[in-house]
Amino acid sequence: MTKETVLVIGSCGQLGTELVESLREIYGDAQVVASDIKKSDNPVFEGGPFEDLDILDADRLGEILQKYKPTQVYHLAALLSATAEKNPEFGWKLNMEGLFHVLNAARDTGIIKRVYWPSSIAAFGPNTERFNTPQYGAMDPTTIYGISKLAGELYAQYYFNRWGIDTRSLRYPGLIGYKSAPGGGTTDYAVSIYHDALTTEHHTCFLKPGTTLPMLYMPDALKATLDIMHAPAEQIKIRSSYNLAGMSFAPEEIAASITKEIPSFTISYEPDYRQAIADSWPAVIDDTRATEDWGWKPQFDLDAMTKDMLKNLKPQYSAEKAK
Ligand SMILES: NC(=O)c1ccc[n+]([C@@H]2O[C@H](COP(=O)([O-])OP(=O)(O)OC[C@H]3O[C@@H](n4cnc5c(N)ncnc54)[C@H](O)[C@@H]3O)[C@@H](O)[C@H]2O)c1
């Protein structure tokens, strides 16, 4: 086990909750400092240090850096696509200023040796090639979230080129997991559909049939995140953000996959404002560069994910029914 200390910012969200758990298995509980603007009651956070941190407060970040001297920072705090559309000014402020504070701290303190910051498929736009979306192509995001992700990618690359900050990033597709709730993204339906399957056996989808989007099962997302952070620096040839893919499906395809396990499950459609966001995103991502540069390979396809999601969520609902 290494003695490195890791700081996770925005640790109580969908990704952070699981990432903290994985990082503590690797580095040890005491070496992984979780932080967030709000505390979570998830037992994961009882196992090691937790600090209150609003990433818009650069002085508070500085205090935490001096206290723990983390050599790696995972900066996950953000306003996600659907939520940011409701408050675009604040979405831009949080997503950009938060990143500046982390990058500036890495440059100015010398404590942080490596920074992970996720981008998103939202950085693409309507003129992006929708199928086999290339690493380098048209990027004209239409949401404030996507605009902040594209700008953030270029900033991360700038800090690498100009000040040698070891920045690493992935363009996540929609993330699907059972351990924590999604935080207001356009792909959230693909999580709630599994909860509905085990409760009402019916899901009303906020996207219409045929809306194919790229998705990634959480164990694969964690693997990709840890793989890129643990790869030797010379293998990281893209310092903006890597395309990353797992699977692509439309709502009726995930419904069909669930029906194989729960034959009585049904789906209906009531598209809302999130349809326009989804329509501006790619359908299938080409992640060849991630495979070539640092060996990326996902393990889960749609049916394997469905089986695993239902298996892991079922005990939660059986326990609730028994109460
Ligand atoms: N979940 C997805 O499908 C997805 C897809 C693509 C990219 N991403 C990116 O991955 C990262 C993590 O996403 P997530 O799904 O875990 O998001 P989430 O919304 O579930 O979690 C974000 C966390 O940040 C915290 N936070 C908010 N404002 C903060 C502040 N001012 N200071 C400190 N913490 C603050 C929130 O309390 C929350 O715990 C984000 O950068 C997101 O853009 C997520």
The ligand as an ORCA input file, in Angstrom:
! r2SCAN-3c Opt
* xyz 0 1
  N     -23.252     11.114    -13.463
  C     -23.068     11.171    -14.771
  O     -23.795     10.533    -15.546
  C     -21.930     12.000    -15.331
  C     -21.699     11.983    -16.715
  C     -20.686     12.768    -17.239
  C     -19.876     13.510    -16.382
  N     -20.112     13.505    -15.048
  C     -19.246     14.346    -14.197
  O     -18.746     13.613    -13.086
  C     -18.647     14.473    -11.949
  C     -19.414     13.860    -10.793
  O     -20.760     13.695    -11.187
  P     -21.859     13.059    -10.232
  O     -22.810     12.324    -11.097
  O     -21.232     12.375     -9.080
  O     -22.572     14.413     -9.730
  P     -23.506     14.613     -8.457
  O     -24.368     15.795     -8.735
  O     -24.143     13.325     -8.070
  O     -22.425     14.997     -7.343
  C     -21.771     16.232     -7.301
  C     -21.357     16.503     -5.863
  O     -20.751     17.796     -5.806
  C     -21.181     18.429     -4.628
  N     -21.089     19.880     -4.757
  C     -21.959     20.717     -5.352
  N     -21.534     21.984     -5.230
  C     -20.375     21.941     -4.537
  C     -19.469     22.934     -4.086
  N     -19.673     24.231     -4.309
  N     -18.362     22.533     -3.435
  C     -18.147     21.219     -3.172
  N     -18.988     20.237     -3.545
  C     -20.080     20.597     -4.225
  C     -22.620     17.975     -4.447
  O     -23.045     18.147     -3.099
  C     -22.545     16.521     -4.883
  O     -22.284     15.667     -3.791
  C     -19.145     15.847    -12.401
  O     -18.067     16.647    -12.805
  C     -20.003     15.520    -13.608
  O     -20.062     16.607    -14.481
  C     -21.114     12.762    -14.491
*
